[in-house]
């Protein structure tokens, strides 16, 4: 990194939990950013108050890339069975972009994955100064399979 100053995007969050998750994800990506390799970090909060981090892993074959949210859920599941409460992801700017990190929503694949493993998960959305949004509301017609029983949240659950 070139030493340029990139401010923490947590200043846009009014909610304490959202602010803490965004700051954790920002610090992770700020410290690990590598152009064309790692651009997003995610932070997942569990019911015991622990924060688990994940790092986006890009790949030459795009389909092989791994999203930061998947990494954070995997990191959480390595150490706890506690319910996962909330998630935030932060994208670090490329050197050719304005020096502004930003909160990003989970992609569609991550929405499916996150809801499979945390049906009541809330998410920090870009520009959402009100705090956390139920992730189920972003994926109103989630696929429900038969591999394992999964409680189905309503879109208005926190």
C-alpha positions in Angstrom: 0.0 0.0 0.0 1.2 3.5 -0.8 0.7 5.0 2.7 -2.4 7.0 1.6 -5.0 7.6 4.2 -8.2 5.7 3.8 -10.8 6.6 6.5 -12.8 4.0 8.4 -16.4 4.0 6.9 -17.8 3.2 10.4 -18.5 7.0 10.8 -21.6 6.4 8.7 -23.1 4.0 11.2 -25.3 5.2 14.1 -25.7 1.8 15.7 -22.9 0.7 18.0 -23.0 -3.0 16.8 -22.9 -1.9 13.2 -20.1 0.6 13.9 -18.0 -2.1 15.7 -18.4 -4.6 12.9 -17.6 -2.2 10.2 -14.5 -1.0 12.1 -13.4 -4.7 12.6 -13.8 -5.5 8.9 -12.1 -2.2 7.8 -9.1 -2.9 10.0 -8.8 -6.4 8.6 -8.9 -5.3 5.0 -6.7 -2.3 5.6 -4.0 -4.6 7.0 -4.4 -7.3 4.4 -5.4 -5.5 1.1 -3.5 -6.8 -1.9 -4.7 -5.5 -5.3 -6.3 -8.3 -7.4 -6.1 -10.7 -4.4 -7.9 -9.3 -1.3 -10.3 -6.4 -1.6 -13.0 -7.2 1.0 -13.1 -8.3 4.6 -16.1 -9.3 6.6 -16.8 -9.4 10.4 -19.4 -11.7 11.9 -20.7 -11.2 15.5 -21.8 -14.2 17.4 -24.3 -14.4 20.3 -21.4 -14.6 22.8 -20.1 -11.3 21.7 -17.1 -12.5 19.7 -16.2 -11.1 16.3 -14.9 -13.5 13.6 -13.1 -12.2 10.5 -13.0 -13.3 6.9 -10.9 -12.2 3.9 -11.9 -12.2 0.3 -9.7 -14.5 -1.7 -9.7 -13.7 -5.4 -8.5 -16.3 -8.0 -7.4 -16.4 -11.6 -10.5 -18.5 -12.3 -13.2 -16.2 -10.9 -15.5 -19.1 -9.9 -12.8 -20.3 -7.5 -12.8 -17.0 -5.6 -14.0 -17.1 -2.0 -16.0 -14.2 -0.5 -15.1 -12.7 2.8 -18.4 -13.5 4.4 -17.9 -17.2 3.8 -14.5 -16.9 5.4 -15.9 -15.2 8.4 -18.6 -17.8 8.9 -16.1 -20.6 8.5 -13.8 -18.9 11.1 -16.7 -18.6 13.5 -17.7 -22.2 13.0 -14.2 -23.4 13.8 -14.4 -22.0 17.3 -18.1 -21.8 18.3 -21.6 -23.1 17.8 -23.1 -19.8 19.1 -25.8 -18.2 17.0 -24.4 -15.7 14.4 -26.1 -12.4 15.0 -24.8 -9.8 12.5 -22.4 -9.3 9.6 -20.6 -6.4 7.9 -18.3 -6.3 4.9 -16.0 -3.5 3.8 -14.4 -3.0 0.4 -11.0 -1.3 0.3 -10.3 1.0 -2.6 -7.9 0.2 -5.4 -4.9 2.5 -5.8 -6.6 4.0 -8.9 -9.8 4.9 -6.9 -10.6 7.6 -4.5 -9.3 6.7 -1.0 -12.7 5.7 0.4 -13.4 2.3 1.9 -17.1 1.4 1.8 -19.6 -0.9 3.4 -20.8 -3.5 0.8 -23.8 -5.8 1.0 -23.4 -9.6 0.7 -23.6 -10.9 -2.8 -26.4 -13.2 -3.8 -24.4 -16.4 -3.2 -23.4 -15.1 0.3 -27.0 -14.2 1.1 -27.9 -17.8 0.5 -24.9 -19.2 2.4 -25.3 -16.8 5.4 -29.0 -17.6 5.8 -28.3 -21.3 5.6 -26.0 -21.0 8.6 -27.6 -18.1 10.4 -31.3 -17.7 9.6 -31.8 -14.7 11.9 -28.6 -12.9 10.8 -28.7 -9.1 10.4 -26.5 -7.2 8.0 -25.0 -3.7 7.9 -26.0 -2.2 4.5 -24.3 0.7 2.8 -25.9 4.0 3.7 -28.1 2.4 6.4 -27.6 4.8 9.2 -30.4 3.1 11.1 -28.2 0.1 12.0 -28.8 -3.5 11.2 -31.2 -4.9 8.6 -32.5 -8.5 8.7 -30.7 -10.4 5.9 -33.8 -12.4 5.2 -35.5 -9.3 3.9 -32.8 -9.1 1.2 -33.5 -12.6 0.0 -37.3 -12.9 0.2 -37.5 -16.1 -1.9 -34.6 -18.0 -0.5 -34.1 -21.6 -1.7 -35.1 -24.0 1.0 -33.7 -27.5 0.5 -34.0 -30.7 2.5 -30.4 -31.4 3.6 -31.1 -30.3 7.1 -33.9 -28.6 9.1 -33.6 -24.8 9.0 -35.9 -22.4 10.9 -37.3 -20.0 8.4 -37.2 -16.4 9.7 -39.6 -13.7 8.6 -38.2 -10.7 6.8 -39.0 -8.4 9.8 -37.0 -10.4 12.4 -34.0 -8.6 13.8 
